[in-house]
Amino acid sequence: MKKAKTVDEYIADAPEAARPLMEELRKVIKTTIPQAEERIAWNAPNYKLNGVLTGFAVFSKHISIGFSEGGLSDEEREMFTSKGYKTGKGTVQIKFNQEVPVEEIKLTLLNHANLE
């Protein structure tokens, strides 16, 4: 993928199978935490609010969404793995043939947003 300057460019340049998932992720992030600043950072869509909140990147067979620098709690990780998603310290992999786990992402975003 070429270096994108905007999230629109990033999504447009992604594999066709990934685009609807990325559009849905973007919508979930923007509607759950509308005050988050959308930008391209580390060559991928990234959202900032009181520090790095979340971001996502496309790979050959999945999209990875990451949550803040502190990573996922054990409870958050279990919430995703129990639904069939692979997780890392602070990331969740969504395969192109999986649905976006909307409710789980919303809850995780709210946990990490540090809204006061």
ABEGO torsion letter per residue (X at the ends): XBBBABAAAAAAABBAAAAAAAAAAAAAAAAABAABBBBBBGGBBBBBBGEBABBBBBBAABBBBBBEAAEBBAAAAAAAAAAGBBBBAABBBBBAABBBBAAAAAAAAAAAAGBX
